[in-house]
Amino acid sequence: MSFSSDEVNFLVYRYLQESGFLHSAYVFGIESHISQSNINGALVPPAALLTILQKGLLYTEVEWSVGEDGEVARPIEGLSLIDAVMPEVKPPKPIVKTEPGKPGAAVDSSSASAASAAAAGGNQNSSNSKPEIKIEPGTGAAGSTAGGNKTTSTTGGTSTPTDQTTSEVDSSGNAANSTGGTFAGNNGNNQASAGGANSTSNPSAGGDSAGAATGGQKKAQNSNEAQGSSSGGTANATSTDDAASSTSTNGNSSTSSSAEQPASGVTPAVSTSNPDAAAAGGGATAAGAKAPSGAVTIRVGAQGNSSVQAGGGSSTAQNSAPSGTISSSTGGGGGAGTPAALVPMEIDESIEIPESKARVLRGHESEVFICAWNPSRDLLASGSGDSTARIWDMSDANTNSNQLVLRHCIQKGGAEVPSNKDVTSLDWNCDGSLLATGSYDGYARIWKTDGRLASTLGQHKGPIFALKWNKCGNYILSAGVDKTTIIWDASTGQCTQQFAFHSAPALDVDWQTNLAFASCSTDQRIHVCRLGVNEPIKTFKGHTNEVNAIKWCPQGQLLASCSDDMTLKIWSMNRDRCCHDLQAHSKEIYTIKWSPTGPGTNNPNTNLILASASFDSTVRLWDVERGSCIHTLTKHTEPVYSVAFSPDGKHLASGSFDKCVHIWSTQTGQLVHSYKGTGGIFEVCWNSKGTKVGASASDGSVFVLDLRKF
C-alpha cells in the first residue's frame, strides 16, 4: 500500500470544494499545486475523502473490538473520528486470563468498558447505532451517516442518447464530428487562441486572493473577508437625503437603515470517464458557483461563515439547513426584524411537466454553470466545468439534439492544449450571430454559430466572472478576479478601456447604455463607469457584504443590487443613497432579474417588478415603486440560484439545488408548472418566443422544457 502527498492533497481539495469552503479550496489548490498533479479529477467520485475515512473508522472499530485471541470480546460501535486518532482514548486490549490446564479464556472488560465510554465522548447510546452507508437509488454512490453528519453522494444522471451528434471545435477552430455528421458546417481553421501561459492570480497575504467563481455563479472572497464581514460602524445615520429612503422587511415599508449578515456555499463534483475532463472537475480552481449550505451532494459540518456585524450588534452563524426545510437567520440585522421561517408547500402532481415534454441533453463532462438561448434561433448555449461551451440545436425540425463542442484551449509548449478551466459566463450578441464566453483561464472568446472561433480576448490577469454584450453589439464588457472591468471592441478583439476602480474581485457587470455600465465587487461597492471617462461617474455605497449581482431596469433609470448581507437595494443616478433597502430574505441573495415590462418595453401596460433569488430557498417578487414584496414563492427546498422572466413577463422560471425548475405566475404567485431534473440547477432561461425553458445542472446535464400545449 502506498499513497502520495498529491493524492492526499487532491482529496482534501475536493472535500473543501464539495463542503462549500470555496475560498479555502482555491487557496489550498494554489499552494498545493493541484493543477500540476497528474490526477484525473473527473474519475474521482464525489465524497471520496469521506468514503475512505469512513472505511478507516470501521477498520479501527474492528481492530479495537478484537481481543488477542481473535475473538470479538466487546464490540466498539459509534466510534468518532477524533476518538479514533487519539491514543489516550483507545481502550486497552482485553486481558486474556487462562487458568492452568484450561484452553478457555476470561476477559477482564471492566477497564475496557470505561475506556469505551470515554471513547464515545460520554455519549453512550444503548442502541449502538453503526455508521450507516446510504446508497441513493440509481446512482451507486454511497454516503455515510455517522456522528450526526449526513453525507449523500450522487453522480446524477442518465446515459447520453445515442442519437446525439457531436461536433467538436477547439480554440484553434479545428472541428471533428464524432458521428460523421456536422451541424451548420465547420469550415476548417480560423484564428488560434492567444498565446501565453495561463494566468491565474495567486493568493497573497494582503487578502487579494479570490475564491472560486464559475459559470455566471461568480464568487470570490478576499482572505480577510472569508470568515465574514465586519462593518466598520453602525447603520447609516439618517440625513435629509435619507428621508425618502425606505427599508422594507417582509414587504412592510419603514424609514430606517440597516446592517446585515452573510454566509457561504458549496460546489458540485461530477464523475466522468473522459480523460480530457479537468482535474478536480475543471482545473486547479475551486470550481463552481458560490453555493449554499448543503447544496449539491455533500452536507458536512458547518457550511456557513460566522459573521459579526459591528453595526447590527448581533452575531450570526449560518449553518446548513436540513434538506426539505428553509431555515431563517438567527439574530436580526440592525433595524430589520428577523423573517419567520417559511415552510415550503407540497407540489400538486397535476402541474408536473411530463418527461415527454422535457429533452435532456447529455455531453458535458462536468457541472454546467450557465446556459443562454440565441435571441433569434432555437440554439441553446451552455458553459461547463469541463472547459467547453456547447451549442445545442433545439429547433423542432432537429430531433437529434445536435451539439457543437467549443473547446477552450490555451498555448502551452507551442501547442494548443485544453485549458482545463471552467467556462464561467456566456452571452449572445443582439442578433444571435456571435457567442461570447468567459473562462477561468482568464480569456474571453468570441465564437460564430457554426462553432468557429472568431477572436480571443486576452487582458485579464485571472478568471473572468461575468461577460455581457451591449445592445448595439459593438462592445463586450467583462469583469474579473483581477479587480478590473474591461470594454472590448468586438470587431477587433482588442481592449478598448480597462477600469481598475474596485479594491477586490469584480463579480458582475451590466450595461446601462451602449457606452455606460455598472460593476459590483466583493469590496461592497458599485461603480458606474462610462467609456472614455477615467473615473467612475457614480459610486454607490451601502451594502455591508459582497455584492453578488447588479441589474439595470429596462429603462436604465434604476439599478438593483443584491448581496450577501441579505438585502436588495435599489439605486438611482439622481441620489447618493439607495432609494429602497429591501429586507425580507433570511440568507444571502444570489441573483436578481427585472421583468421585461413597463414603459419602453414590449409590454408597456404591465407593471415593472423585480425578482430576487436567495439561499433561504425562496424567490420574492417586488413592487419597486412601492418598495414592497408582492409574492413570496416558497416551494423550493434548497437554495435558489437562478430566476428568469418569460418574454411577456407573465411567468417566472426558477431553478434550485433541490433539482427542480418551477414555473410561476407573476400575477398570482401560484406555481403553474414544475419539473425535477437529475442535478442541482445553476441556470434557467427562456427562449425568445416564450415557449421553452432551458436549464443547466450540477450533474452535467442540460435540459429543455417545452411549455407549449400546457
Secondary structure, 3 states (H helix, E strand, C coil): CCCCHHHHHHHHHHHHHHHCCHHHHHHHHHHCCHHHCCCCHHHCCCCHHHHHHHHHHHHHHHHHHECCCCCECCCCCCCCHHHHCCCCCCCCCCEEECCCCCCCCEEECHHHHHHHHHHCCCCCCCCCCCCEEEECCCCCCEEEEECCEEECCCCCCCCCCCCCCEEEECCCCCEEECCCCCCCCCCCCCCCCCCCCCCCCCCCCCCCCCCCCECCECCCCCCCCCCCCCCCCCCCCCCCHHHHCEEEECCEEECCCCCCCCCCCCCCCCCCCCCCCCHHHCCCCCCCCCCCCCCCCECCCCCCCEEEECCCCEEEECCCCCCCCCCCCCCCCCCCCCCCCCCCCCCCHHHECCHHHEEEECCCCCCEEEEEECCCCCEEEEEECCCEEEEEECCCCCCCCCEEEEECEEEECCEEEECCCCEEEEEECCCCCEEEEEECCCEEEEEECCCCEEEEEECCCCCEEEEEECCCCCEEEEEECCCCEEEEECCCCCEEEEECCCCCCEEEEEECCCCEEEEEECCCEEEEEECCCCCCCEEEECCCCCEEEEEECCCCCEEEEEECCCEEEEEECCCCCCCEEEECCCCCEEEEEECCCCCCCCCCCCCCCEEEEECCCCEEEEECCCCEEEEEECCCCCCEEEEEECCCCCEEEEEECCCEEEEEECCCCCEEEEEECCCCEEEEEECCCCCEEEEEECCCCEEEEECCCC
